[in-house]
């Protein structure tokens, strides 16, 4: 009996000292496993006489029951402690600020924002939006716009040409959005009032030029369109876009194959402190090109120049975005740097309107 008492005390102490389920399992195997100490005692019962077996068996089975009960109780305590430790390690501090949603952290690219601003401005002036494909024919990109074959002005555009097809014709990436004007005149009868925003492509790359950039062009065709109308539209749209009460413009003679007369437009500005401000100052900044649609272009698009006339203008969306929002370099527009976009981008639900403000 003294041996059973000592074994009981040893085993129960080992059970109480177990710090995790793995060490507790080791104690169980050592006591109740096939080669365990209590199992070894149970194996000796077969060699005893009936009287000895009756006396010894009762004590050994009582020890087995007590150890089994202690193992079960200790296992329950260890499981509870493990659960509490896991809950403590995985606990969330609900007092922390809630992580912002995508709507709050996402930003609209400045190019998309400026396109929306231009759409709001010209929609208020009665213009529609016209779009066309990026891959164009030489006919729409040059010939119908009064660029004859071999004309030097074709070389000014640094065009991306595709390989000729079986007929020897070469497609190209449009060098301006003017082909959209051609498509609009071919598909619609005057009066026509559209703006044509979109991507354009030229072989050029530096701080203020990229191989792919964005333009917006405007076109008005009817029987009474004149330079006075053009001047008013440009002044009103620039006042709205740059959000200033007034602008001064000067028109200088220029040359574009698709307009006659052709002009470049400068807008009054101030350059004090290295910052460009419109509607004030004594400096001038060239901002766009414009003119009356050339009669040859009207003929090429199926319109009679003796009956209809019109005017057109065009400007770089990337450039006016840089001017309005103070961006010194064009290249980050296309770098997809989230830090840059977070700084210069616009909240996605702040839609530009003339009543509520364009830039949000």
C-alpha atoms as one frame of an Amber mdcrd trajectory, in Angstrom:
protein
   0.000   0.000   0.000   2.838   2.329   0.702   3.975   1.842  -2.893   0.511
   2.770  -4.224   0.399   5.801  -1.936   3.791   6.983  -3.185   2.838   6.359
  -6.834  -0.435   8.211  -6.322   1.313  11.214  -4.801   3.966  11.255  -7.539
   1.467  10.955 -10.363  -0.935  13.555  -8.966   1.935  15.985  -8.398   3.076
  15.456 -12.031  -0.476  16.102 -13.230  -0.731  19.307 -11.215   2.672  20.488
 -12.501   1.769  20.013 -16.203   1.761  23.467 -17.892   0.182  22.487 -21.214
  -1.702  19.667 -22.866   1.446  18.170 -24.372   3.156  17.729 -20.975  -0.100
  16.456 -19.490  -0.272  13.827 -22.241   3.242  12.722 -21.315   2.114  12.199
 -17.701  -0.917  10.207 -18.875   1.194   7.947 -21.071   3.689   7.473 -18.240
   0.918   6.377 -15.899  -1.815   4.772 -18.027  -0.090   3.971 -21.292   0.750
   0.385 -22.328   4.054   0.600 -20.494   2.862   3.062 -17.859   3.421   2.591
 -14.128  -0.244   1.954 -13.268  -0.737  -0.273 -16.316   2.265  -2.329 -15.162
   0.610  -2.843 -11.774  -2.629  -3.942 -13.432  -0.642  -6.497 -15.474   0.589
  -8.157 -12.275  -2.948  -9.028 -11.134  -3.070 -12.082 -13.415  -0.235 -13.764
 -11.523  -1.860 -13.308  -8.118  -4.100 -15.696  -6.217  -7.815 -14.827  -6.122
  -7.604 -13.396  -2.616  -4.525 -11.316  -3.402  -6.074 -10.144  -6.678  -9.212
  -9.062  -4.881  -7.312  -7.055  -2.321  -4.644  -5.530  -4.606  -7.000  -4.986
  -7.558  -9.308  -2.737  -5.599  -6.424  -0.428  -4.630  -4.888  -0.337  -8.125
  -8.244   0.377  -9.843  -9.005   3.055  -7.282  -5.649   4.668  -8.107  -6.404
   4.412 -11.833  -9.797   6.075 -11.368  -8.300   8.869  -9.252  -5.519   9.518
 -11.798  -7.994   9.475 -14.702 -10.235  11.958 -12.900  -7.255  14.213 -12.111
  -6.093  14.066 -15.734  -9.557  15.043 -16.971  -9.844  17.939 -14.514  -6.358
  19.226 -15.331  -7.020  18.964 -19.072 -10.147  21.078 -18.693  -8.222  23.763
 -16.798  -5.427  23.806 -19.402  -7.930  24.110 -22.277  -9.634  27.021 -20.556
  -6.306  28.744 -19.917  -5.236  28.212 -23.557  -8.516  29.683 -24.779  -8.138
  32.738 -22.560  -4.579  33.249 -23.790  -5.707  33.010 -27.421  -8.582  35.407
 -26.873  -6.207  37.855 -25.231  -3.740  37.666 -28.135  -6.452  38.030 -30.794
  -8.434  40.706 -29.016  -9.424  43.756 -31.084  -9.372  47.178 -29.519 -12.700
  48.524 -30.714 -11.778  51.965 -29.399  -9.324  52.432 -32.313 -10.508  54.515
 -35.309 -12.303  52.531 -38.001 -10.177  51.943 -41.094 -11.259  54.235 -43.938
 -13.190  52.676 -46.805 -12.096  52.737 -50.433 -14.528  55.564 -51.163 -12.754
  57.681 -48.545  -9.166  56.792 -49.471  -9.550  56.454 -53.242  -8.784  59.413
 -55.481  -9.832  60.518 -58.967  -6.881  61.154 -61.292  -6.452  64.866 -62.159
  -6.889  64.099 -65.879 -10.273  62.477 -65.245 -11.202  65.380 -62.975 -10.296
  68.009 -65.593 -12.244  66.115 -68.274 -15.276  66.158 -65.968 -14.763  69.870
 -65.338 -14.601  70.607 -69.079 -17.698  68.487 -69.654 -19.618  70.465 -67.029
 -18.491  73.806 -68.481 -19.295  73.077 -72.106 -22.520  71.208 -71.352 -23.691
  74.449 -69.744 -22.782  76.228 -73.001 -24.863  73.794 -75.052 -22.122  71.456
 -76.284 -22.243  67.679 -76.639 -19.369  65.216 -76.138 -18.001  63.437 -79.221
 -15.571  60.507 -79.133 -13.668  58.426 -81.660 -11.116  55.592 -81.898  -7.471
  55.987 -80.905  -6.357  54.033 -83.988  -7.179  56.125 -87.045  -6.705  56.157
 -90.789  -4.329  58.551 -92.537  -7.367  59.912 -94.350  -9.210  61.039 -91.188
  -6.099  62.110 -89.270  -4.473  64.117 -92.088  -5.995  64.173 -95.573  -9.557
  65.292 -94.750  -8.059  67.898 -92.412  -6.296  69.556 -95.353  -2.893  67.876
 -94.871  -2.028  66.946 -98.488   0.314  64.017 -99.159   3.880  65.158 -98.552
   2.794  68.328 -96.711   5.516  69.498 -94.260   2.934  69.877 -91.475   2.640
  66.081 -91.376   6.223  65.940 -90.142   5.397  68.208 -87.184   3.261  65.494
 -85.598   5.911  62.760 -85.087   3.327  60.105 -85.830   3.224  56.504 -84.617
   2.449  54.508 -87.791   1.456  50.848 -87.982   2.807  48.502 -90.643   1.036
  48.859 -94.029  -1.800  46.448 -94.815  -2.155  44.435 -98.020  -3.411  47.534
 -99.856  -0.422  49.567 -98.708  -2.497  51.696 -96.314  -1.072  52.495 -92.906
  -3.143  52.931 -89.772  -1.787  55.252 -87.100  -2.298  56.372 -83.506  -4.153
  59.665 -83.819  -1.935  62.690 -83.312  -4.838  64.940 -82.268  -8.555  64.567
 -81.596  -9.416  66.420 -84.824 -10.410  63.138 -86.570 -13.365  63.108 -84.175
 -14.432  66.425 -85.690 -14.271  64.843 -89.151 -16.363  61.879 -88.018 -18.889
  64.229 -86.407 -19.302  66.341 -89.560 -19.663  63.224 -91.710 -22.302  61.715
 -89.410 -24.353  64.807 -88.450 -25.960  67.732 -90.183 -25.316  71.268 -88.855
 -25.773  72.925 -86.475 -22.947  71.128 -84.679 -21.591  72.020 -81.246 -19.267
  69.412 -79.771 -16.110  69.053 -77.738 -13.799  66.105 -78.338 -11.693  65.066
 -75.314  -9.414  62.057 -75.526  -5.973  60.474 -75.738  -3.522  61.413 -78.481
  -0.070  60.099 -79.387   3.202  61.568 -80.672   6.873  60.518 -80.548   7.959
  62.974 -77.880   9.052  62.708 -74.250  10.444  65.262 -71.767   9.319  67.270
 -68.734   6.353  68.764 -70.592   5.749  66.113 -73.296   4.823  62.440 -73.166
   4.263  59.927 -76.003   0.623  59.671 -74.944  -1.208  62.792 -73.790  -4.720
  64.225 -73.693  -6.389  66.901 -75.779  -9.766  68.555 -75.918 -10.976  70.190
 -79.101 -14.144  72.117 -79.788 -16.111  72.478 -83.009 -19.036  74.706 -83.971
 -20.612  74.517 -87.437 -23.636  76.503 -88.552 -24.534  79.280 -90.952 -23.661
  82.225 -88.699 -20.607  81.065 -86.674 -17.906  83.718 -86.516 -14.773  84.754
 -84.609 -16.821  86.874 -82.201 -18.658  83.739 -81.059 -15.345  81.892 -80.758
 -13.823  84.642 -78.630 -16.813  84.691 -76.270 -16.812  80.902 -75.846 -13.088
  80.809 -75.076 -13.338  83.648 -72.557 -16.333  82.139 -70.752 -14.877  78.629
 -70.652 -11.493  79.855 -69.362 -13.148  81.965 -66.663 -15.156  78.954 -65.531
 -12.242  76.500 -65.711  -9.690  78.645 -63.861 -12.465  79.913 -61.548 -11.647
  83.605 -61.918 -14.088  86.506 -62.448 -12.428  87.743 -65.639  -9.703  86.905
 -68.157  -7.941  88.868 -70.832  -6.917  87.166 -74.040  -4.894  88.130 -77.073
  -5.122  86.420 -80.431  -1.981  86.101 -82.557  -1.893  84.999 -86.215  -0.653
  81.442 -86.716  -0.950  78.558 -89.160  -2.878  75.291 -88.950  -3.766  73.384
 -92.134  -7.356  72.818 -90.992  -8.251  76.443 -90.093  -8.112  79.752 -91.965
  -7.567  82.231 -90.445  -5.630  80.479 -87.676  -4.693  81.960 -84.314  -2.852
  81.157 -81.148  -4.393  82.448 -77.941  -2.500  83.904 -74.980  -4.114  84.432
 -71.612  -3.148  87.158 -69.155  -1.402  85.914 -66.021   0.896  86.766 -63.138
   4.114  84.818 -62.514   5.048  86.393 -59.185   6.683  84.068 -56.681   7.028
  81.340 -59.277   3.270  80.769 -59.226   1.043  81.309 -62.246  -2.231  83.119
 -61.539  -4.798  83.921 -64.202  -7.030  86.969 -64.365  -4.300  89.286 -63.034
  -0.744  90.439 -63.718   0.989  91.694 -66.835   2.451  88.461 -68.284   1.017
  86.321 -71.055   0.902  82.558 -71.502   0.053  80.720 -74.734  -2.754  78.311
 -73.947  -4.472  77.064 -77.120  -4.823  77.243 -80.886  -7.983  78.061 -82.815
  -9.437  79.413 -86.039 -12.217  79.273 -88.595 -12.644  75.821 -90.139 -10.911
  75.744 -93.527 -13.313  75.522 -96.498 -11.394  72.490 -97.770 -12.133  70.651
 -94.516 -15.836  71.447 -94.869 -15.812  70.118 -98.441 -13.921  66.983 -97.411
 -16.615  66.339 -94.807 -19.533  66.775 -97.197 -20.497  70.338 -96.219 -20.893
  73.282 -98.571 -18.555  76.128 -97.438 -20.811  78.619 -99.251 -23.656  77.628
 -96.914 -21.903  76.639 -93.686 -18.984  77.958 -91.732 -17.554  77.203 -88.343
 -14.707  77.499 -85.899 -12.590  75.077 -83.907 -10.048  75.180 -81.101  -7.837
  72.758 -79.233  -5.747  72.595 -76.072  -3.811  70.047 -74.018  -5.768  68.706
 -71.052  -2.581  67.673 -69.247  -1.171  71.177 -69.653  -4.196  73.058 -68.344
  -4.371  70.582 -65.427  -0.734  71.443 -64.602  -1.475  75.167 -64.836  -4.600
  75.054 -62.685  -3.352  72.712 -59.968   0.322  73.698 -59.792   1.961  70.514
 -61.073   5.559  71.138 -62.227   6.176  67.930 -64.189   3.984  66.055 -66.666
   5.614  62.641 -66.242   4.134  61.778 -62.792   0.685  61.872 -64.451   1.537
  58.451 -65.874   3.749  56.958 -63.113   0.857  55.460 -61.095   2.481  56.604
 -57.827  -0.200  56.299 -55.138   1.508  58.977 -53.028   1.306  61.489 -55.895
  -2.301  60.569 -56.596  -3.187  60.889 -52.916  -1.783  64.446 -52.957  -3.120
  65.692 -56.304  -6.162  63.448 -56.723  -9.803  64.326 -56.038 -12.397  62.687
 -53.824 -14.515  60.367 -55.973 -17.926  61.711 -54.962 -17.067  65.409 -55.368
 -18.517  65.833 -58.844 -17.609  69.144 -60.527 -20.530  71.478 -61.144 -20.717
  75.139 -62.060 -23.034  75.795 -59.130 -21.108  73.874 -56.482 -17.583  74.485
 -57.755 -15.435  72.643 -60.267 -12.407  71.693 -58.206 -14.333  70.472 -55.142
